[in-house]
């Protein structure tokens, strides 16, 4: 596909640039001309930001939004509700829910998502008749919505350090590292056969509590070296305590001992780290994916984002449990958490926040940093600057004033895929994310009543 866009203002590396003409060929930027006037045939845009990457998502957690927030407790209590929802999903209902979630992400400004996926099998652990049915449901949902998906297929082999899977976790497991690798390679062959540029395969180790060190080593040896790899890291103090009791190492130290700390690794949350942990992550060039709205909602804590960045760690952002889907609120949450921790403003500049939501997230998903240069993917977000929230804001400071409600048009691979809260698609196709979501949740609720 070939096309051209003229932006009244394009924010490049955090700096607003007036009058930028963009050419797109085969979904990538082929031309970036600054200080020019539009030409006939250009699609005219207002203020434009780079597309946002949601570097950590669990799409099925969306079914818990507005249904667990009054329950009190902590992460571990919330997890019980999460298991209950997981047990009610099958490939059909998972497709419906994921398509709705991906549609909401698109209209909110996310142009790419890393789906940290471990709902591999039926709830009793048995396989579906169609191989990779749950994974293919996610791929189909992303394609139908129009978002870039990196399917982070996740190894989840034990219910805790030294413990087998609990009954509610049986659908997550593959029996062994060898079993997971066999399924992962089979899935890669299947997705490669259907390659369309929107869906790619990554990998994840759920956590040090869900994958034993020997299994991690086997998986690290069995994966291609260019595949993006993600892992939950030190989200809870209990995880740290259990790991140190079992292995005499922090989770970061354990990953380091296995050779897992490399630039291809993204550590999710990294909330409770020691000084040595931060130094190890920074020296290895590991990306940390923070999910401020989830970390706040679950009472996880405020991670040491500024210290990590100073140590050389790229910071990316994710929506995690999808209780909130709004890239601007994730950016704002990163900075406001830092302000609350430090008592000082301006811990991250607006340009740094924008980089965390775009370039760093794209790199964490294996795309390379998207910085609006020729050759980069043509993924863009047009934002209203005249709304009640944004009027008077400089374009450079939109990360601290805008919300998802201010997103106008969203472009993925050079094509407009969302316009003012609705998907752009073929005539007759459902374009309203809220209608998709209501339909999906109703099906899941019916499953609850019949089981």
C-alpha positions in Angstrom: 0.0 0.0 0.0 1.3 3.4 -1.0 0.0 6.7 0.4 0.9 10.1 1.8 0.0 12.1 4.9 0.6 15.8 5.7 0.8 16.6 9.4 0.2 20.1 10.6 2.5 19.2 13.5 4.4 16.0 13.9 6.2 15.3 17.2 9.6 13.8 16.4 11.8 12.7 19.3 9.5 14.7 21.6 9.9 17.9 19.5 7.0 19.4 17.6 7.8 20.0 13.9 5.5 22.0 11.7 4.4 20.9 8.2 5.7 17.4 7.8 4.8 15.3 4.8 5.0 11.5 5.2 5.1 9.0 2.4 4.2 5.4 3.1 5.1 2.4 1.0 4.4 -1.2 2.0 3.4 -0.1 5.5 6.7 1.8 6.2 7.8 5.4 6.0 9.4 6.1 2.7 9.6 9.9 3.0 9.7 12.4 5.9 9.8 15.9 4.6 9.8 18.8 7.1 8.6 22.3 6.7 6.6 21.7 3.5 3.0 22.3 2.4 0.6 19.5 1.6 0.3 18.2 -2.0 -2.7 17.0 -3.9 -3.8 13.6 -2.7 -2.4 13.9 0.8 -4.5 12.9 3.7 -4.5 15.9 6.0 -3.8 15.4 9.7 -3.5 17.8 12.7 -1.1 17.0 15.6 0.4 13.6 15.2 2.5 11.4 17.6 4.3 8.1 16.9 2.2 5.0 17.4 2.1 3.7 20.9 3.2 0.2 21.9 1.5 -1.7 24.6 4.4 -3.9 25.7 2.5 -6.0 28.2 -1.1 -7.1 28.0 -3.2 -9.9 29.4 -6.3 -9.4 27.2 -8.5 -11.8 29.2 -8.1 -9.7 32.4 -10.4 -7.1 30.8 -13.3 -9.3 31.9 -12.5 -8.2 35.5 -12.7 -4.5 34.9 -15.2 -2.9 37.3 -15.8 -6.3 39.0 -12.9 -6.7 41.5 -12.0 -3.2 42.6 -14.3 -3.1 45.7 -13.0 -6.5 47.0 -10.0 -5.3 49.0 -7.2 -7.7 49.6 -4.1 -7.8 47.5 -2.6 -9.2 44.3 -2.9 -12.8 45.6 -6.6 -12.4 46.3 -7.2 -10.7 43.0 -5.5 -13.6 41.3 -8.3 -15.9 42.4 -10.8 -14.0 40.3 -8.4 -14.0 37.4 -8.2 -17.8 37.5 -12.0 -18.1 37.6 -12.3 -16.0 34.3 -9.5 -18.0 32.7 -11.4 -21.2 33.4 -14.5 -20.0 31.5 -12.8 -19.1 28.2 -12.5 -21.3 25.1 -11.2 -20.3 21.6 -14.5 -18.8 20.6 -15.1 -16.6 23.6 -11.4 -15.8 23.8 -11.5 -14.5 20.2 -14.5 -12.3 21.0 -13.0 -10.8 24.1 -9.5 -10.3 22.5 -10.9 -8.7 19.4 -12.9 -6.2 21.6 -9.8 -5.5 23.8 -7.6 -5.0 20.7 -10.2 -2.7 19.2 -10.3 -0.6 22.4 -6.5 -0.4 22.3 -6.5 0.8 18.7 -9.1 3.6 19.3 -7.1 4.6 22.4 -3.8 5.0 20.4 -2.0 1.7 20.8 -0.8 0.5 17.4 1.1 -2.6 18.6 0.6 -4.9 21.6 2.6 -7.7 23.2 0.2 -10.2 24.5 1.7 -12.2 27.4 -0.3 -15.4 26.7 -0.5 -18.5 28.8 -4.1 -19.8 28.3 -2.9 -22.7 26.1 -5.3 -25.6 26.8 -8.6 -26.5 28.2 -9.0 -25.8 31.9 -8.4 -29.4 32.8 -5.1 -29.3 30.9 -6.2 -31.3 27.9 -5.6 -30.0 24.4 -8.1 -28.6 22.0 -9.0 -30.6 18.9 -7.4 -27.9 16.7 -3.8 -27.4 17.6 -2.9 -24.0 18.9 -6.6 -23.0 19.0 -6.2 -20.4 21.7 -3.2 -18.8 20.1 -4.8 -18.8 16.6 -7.9 -17.1 18.2 -5.6 -14.3 19.4 -4.0 -13.9 16.0 -7.3 -13.8 14.3 -8.6 -11.2 16.8 -5.6 -8.9 16.1 -5.9 -9.3 12.4 -9.6 -8.5 12.4 -9.1 -5.5 14.6 -6.1 -4.2 12.7 -3.5 -4.0 15.5 0.1 -5.3 15.4 0.4 -8.3 17.7 3.5 -9.9 19.1 2.2 -13.1 20.6 4.4 -13.6 23.6 3.7 -17.3 24.1 4.4 -18.0 27.7 6.0 -21.0 29.5 4.1 -21.6 32.7 5.1 -25.0 34.1 4.7 -24.9 37.9 2.4 -23.3 40.5 5.2 -22.0 42.6 8.9 -22.7 43.4 9.0 -26.5 43.9 5.3 -26.9 43.5 3.2 -28.5 40.7 0.4 -26.6 38.9 -2.7 -26.1 41.0 -6.1 -27.3 39.6 -6.9 -23.8 38.3 -3.6 -23.6 36.5 -3.7 -26.8 34.6 -4.7 -25.1 31.3 -1.5 -23.0 31.4 1.0 -25.9 31.4 2.8 -28.0 28.8 4.3 -30.6 31.1 7.9 -29.7 30.6 10.3 -27.3 28.9 10.6 -29.7 26.1 6.8 -29.8 25.7 6.5 -26.1 25.7 9.3 -25.8 23.1 7.7 -28.4 20.9 4.4 -26.5 21.0 6.2 -23.1 20.4 8.0 -24.3 17.4 4.9 -25.8 15.9 3.0 -22.5 16.5 5.8 -20.6 14.8 5.5 -22.8 11.7 1.8 -22.2 11.7 2.0 -18.5 12.0 4.8 -18.2 9.5 2.6 -20.0 7.0 0.0 -17.3 7.5 2.4 -14.4 7.7 0.8 -11.0 6.9 3.0 -8.6 8.7 0.6 -7.9 11.6 1.1 -11.0 13.8 4.5 -12.2 14.9 5.6 -14.7 17.6 7.7 -13.9 20.6 8.2 -15.9 23.9 8.0 -15.4 27.6 8.9 -17.1 30.8 6.1 -16.4 33.2 8.2 -15.9 36.3 10.8 -17.5 38.4 8.0 -19.0 40.5 6.4 -20.6 37.4 9.5 -21.9 35.6 12.3 -23.8 37.4 15.9 -22.8 36.6 16.7 -26.0 34.7 13.6 -25.5 32.5 14.5 -21.9 31.9 18.0 -23.0 30.8 16.4 -25.5 28.4 14.1 -22.9 27.0 16.8 -20.3 26.6 18.9 -22.9 24.6 15.9 -23.9 22.5 14.7 -20.5 21.3 16.1 -18.7 18.3 18.3 -15.8 19.5 16.4 -13.1 17.7 13.0 -13.8 19.3 11.9 -11.2 21.9 11.7 -12.7 25.3 9.7 -11.3 28.3 9.4 -12.3 31.9 7.5 -11.1 35.0 10.1 -9.9 37.5 9.9 -9.0 41.2 6.3 -7.9 41.0 5.7 -9.0 44.6 8.0 -9.1 47.6 6.9 -12.7 48.3 8.4 -13.7 44.9 11.7 -12.3 46.0 11.6 -14.0 49.4 10.7 -17.4 47.9 13.4 -17.2 45.3 16.1 -16.2 47.8 15.1 -18.9 50.1 15.2 -21.6 47.4 18.3 -20.4 45.4 20.1 -17.9 47.5 19.6 -15.3 44.7 17.1 -12.6 43.9 15.0 -13.3 40.7 17.2 -10.9 38.8 20.3 -12.7 40.2 18.9 -16.0 39.2 18.2 -14.8 35.6 21.7 -13.5 35.5 23.2 -16.8 36.5 21.3 -18.5 33.6 22.6 -16.0 31.1 19.1 -14.6 30.5 20.0 -11.0 31.0 20.5 -9.7 27.4 19.2 -6.8 25.3 16.4 -9.1 23.9 14.9 -9.6 27.4 12.1 -7.4 28.7 11.5 -7.6 32.5 7.9 -6.7 33.4 7.2 -4.7 36.5 10.6 -4.9 38.2 9.0 -3.2 41.2 11.0 -4.6 44.1 14.7 -4.6 43.1 17.9 -4.3 45.1 20.7 -2.0 44.1 22.6 -5.0 42.6 19.5 -6.0 40.6 19.3 -2.5 39.0 22.9 -2.6 38.2 22.7 -6.0 36.5 19.6 -5.0 34.4 21.2 -1.8 33.3 24.6 -3.3 32.4 22.8 -6.0 30.3 20.6 -3.5 28.4 17.4 -5.3 29.6 14.2 -3.3 29.0 11.9 -2.9 31.9 8.2 -2.7 31.1 6.3 -0.8 33.7 2.5 -0.9 34.0 1.6 2.0 36.2 -2.2 1.7 36.2 -2.1 -2.0 37.1 0.7 -1.7 39.6 -1.4 1.0 41.3 -4.7 -0.9 41.1 -3.3 -4.1 42.5 -1.2 -2.3 45.2 2.0 -3.7 43.8 4.1 -0.6 44.6 6.0 2.0 42.7 9.0 0.7 40.9 12.4 2.5 40.7 12.0 3.8 37.2 14.3 6.8 37.4 17.1 4.8 39.0 16.7 2.1 36.3 16.8 4.6 33.5 20.0 6.2 35.0 21.6 2.7 35.1 21.0 2.4 31.3 17.7 0.4 31.4 15.2 1.4 28.6 11.7 1.9 30.1 8.6 0.7 28.2 5.0 0.7 29.1 2.1 -1.7 29.2 -1.6 -1.9 30.2 -1.2 -5.4 31.8 -4.6 -6.3 33.3 -6.4 -3.8 31.1 -8.4 -2.3 33.9 -7.4 0.9 32.1 -6.5 1.1 28.4 -5.0 4.5 27.8 -1.4 5.1 26.8 -1.5 8.6 28.1 -2.5 7.5 31.6 0.4 4.9 31.6 2.8 7.8 30.6 1.3 10.0 33.3 1.4 7.2 35.8 5.1 6.7 35.3 5.9 10.3 36.0 3.4 10.8 38.8 4.6 7.6 40.6 8.1 9.1 40.4 6.9 12.4 41.8 5.1 10.7 44.7 8.3 8.7 45.5 10.7 11.5 45.2 8.8 14.7 46.1 10.1 16.3 43.0 8.5 17.2 39.6 9.9 16.5 36.1 11.5 13.1 36.9 10.8 12.2 33.3 10.6 14.8 30.5 7.5 14.6 28.2 9.9 13.5 25.5 11.1 10.6 27.7 7.5 9.6 28.5 6.7 9.6 24.8 9.7 7.5 24.1 8.7 5.0 26.7 5.3 4.7 25.2 6.5 4.4 21.6 10.2 3.8 20.7 11.1 1.7 23.7 7.9 -0.4 23.5 8.4 -1.1 19.8 12.0 -2.2 20.5 10.8 -4.4 23.4 8.5 -6.2 21.0 11.2 -6.8 18.5 10.4 -4.2 15.9 13.3 -1.9 16.5 12.8 1.6 17.9 10.2 3.5 15.9 11.4 7.1 15.8 9.6 8.3 12.6 12.5 7.9 10.3 12.4 6.6 6.7 12.2 2.8 7.0 10.3 2.8 10.2 6.8 1.4 10.4 4.2 3.9 9.4 2.2 3.8 12.7 0.8 7.1 13.8 -1.7 8.7 16.2 -3.5 11.9 15.6 -4.5 13.7 18.8 -7.0 16.5 19.4 -5.4 19.7 20.7 -8.7 21.6 21.2 -10.5 19.4 23.7 -11.3 20.4 27.2 -8.2 18.5 28.4 -5.7 19.6 25.7 -6.7 23.1 24.7 -3.8 25.4 25.5 -1.2 22.5 25.7 1.9 22.6 23.7 2.2 19.5 21.5 5.3 18.5 23.3 3.4 18.2 26.6 0.5 16.2 25.4 1.7 13.1 27.3 0.8 15.0 30.5 -2.5 16.4 29.4 -4.2 14.2 26.8 -6.2 11.0 27.4 -7.4 8.2 25.1 -10.6 10.3 24.6 -8.5 12.8 22.6 -7.3 10.3 20.0 -8.7 11.1 16.6 -7.3 8.9 13.8 -5.0 5.9 14.2 -2.8 4.7 11.4 -1.2 1.2 11.3 1.1 0.1 8.5 0.2 3.3 6.5 -3.6 2.7 6.7 -6.2 4.5 8.9 -7.6 1.8 11.1 -9.5 3.8 13.7 -11.3 7.2 13.5 -12.8 9.0 16.6 -13.4 5.9 18.7 -14.5 3.5 15.9 -12.7 1.0 13.8 -12.4 1.7 10.1 -13.4 -1.5 8.3 -15.5 -3.1 5.6 -19.1 -2.2 5.3 -21.3 -4.3 7.6 -18.4 -5.1 10.1 -18.9 -4.2 13.7 -16.8 -1.1 14.3 -17.8 -0.1 17.9 -15.5 -1.5 20.6 -18.0 -1.0 23.3 -20.5 -3.2 21.4 -17.9 -5.9 20.9 -17.0 -5.8 24.6 -20.6 -6.0 25.8 -21.1 -9.0 23.5 -18.0 -10.8 24.7 -18.7 -10.2 28.4 -22.2 -11.5 28.0 -20.9 -14.7 26.5 -18.4 -15.1 29.4 -21.1 -14.5 32.0 -23.3 -17.1 30.4 -20.5 -19.5 30.6 -20.2 -18.8 34.3 -23.8 -19.5 34.9 -23.8 -22.8 33.0 -20.6 -24.3 34.7 
